[in-house]
Amino acid sequence: MSFGKAFKDYFFITIGSLITAVALVSFLIPNNVIAGGVSGLAIIFYRLFGWWVGIQMLAYNAVLFVLAFMLLGVGFGVKSIYSAVILSVFIDALQHINIPVFVASSVQDGGLLVAIYGGALAGIGMGMVLWRGASTGGTDIIAMILSKYLHLSTGIGLLLADTIITTMAIVVFGPLVAMYGIITIFTTSKTIDGILEGFGNTRTAFIITEKYEEVKSRILKDMERGVTLLNAVGGFTGKERPVLMVSLRRRELGMLRRIIKEEDPNIFMIVVNNAEVFGEGFKHLS
């Protein structure tokens, strides 16, 4: 790895870990919002015994990484260990320099906003870490161990681990906090997906029309977008007819609809969301 790429990776991992720590210290910890994972477990014991959250997370992750090396035979790499350590350091440092915190006592007092904004901020930070090929450790390691030795899917293993932590939160803090935690988990996961895959800014249209030559020419000329012709056969008619496939920005859908309306109002079109599009006119594969 070149020095420039290594520096960029560790820079974004550091910033992402800092953002995640801010989300925990400013939103989740003050409101006892348990969003699963080792952070949720650490918050529970912080409230029960006053143990520092960062040190707890570092200890839990150290055990999990050792288990990963021993039982799975693989590790998450130096970047992931760095991320887990720096996140723990940031959490304890921020808790003891009194950064602004947002405390809500009820839904009416902003409890729902705490869960949403805290989850979104944590998702941004964790998404940046994952984007650079690292991991903050946590219950995903437990899920992999359960998957290997109990033959459970990774998703089921992760659900079991987080369910145990959420159940502990219900016992300690009550059901309302657990509900906030579920909202936070959902918000965090969607934000991470957005960071890693984009927020659905592109679409792909599949167009079936008898006037495919006219529609193709208008897309190429007016929209300056490439078109791919897919060989297809009608299931009812048995006729061969190409399907036009075109990827475009969301804002360009209006122009495509206008072209279709002008050329063939009886057209059949399917529009799907894309996670990512690489190539000319879109992202560069790096």
Buried (B, 14 or more C-beta within 10 A) or exposed (E): EEEEEEEEBBEBBBBBBBBBBBBBBBBBBBBBBBBBBBBBBBBBBBBEEEBBBBBBBBBBBBEBBEBBEEEBEEEBEEBBBBBBBBBBBBBBBBBEEEEEBBEBEEBEEBBBEBBBBBBBBBBBBBBBBBBBEBBBBBBBBBBBBBBBEEEBEEEEBBBBBBEBBBEBBBEBBEEEBBBBBBBBBBBBBBBBBBBBEBEEBBBBBBBBBEBBEBBBBBBEEEBEBBBEEEEEEEEEEEEEEBBBBBBBBBEBEEBBBEBBEEBBEEBEBEBEEBEEBEEEEBEEEE
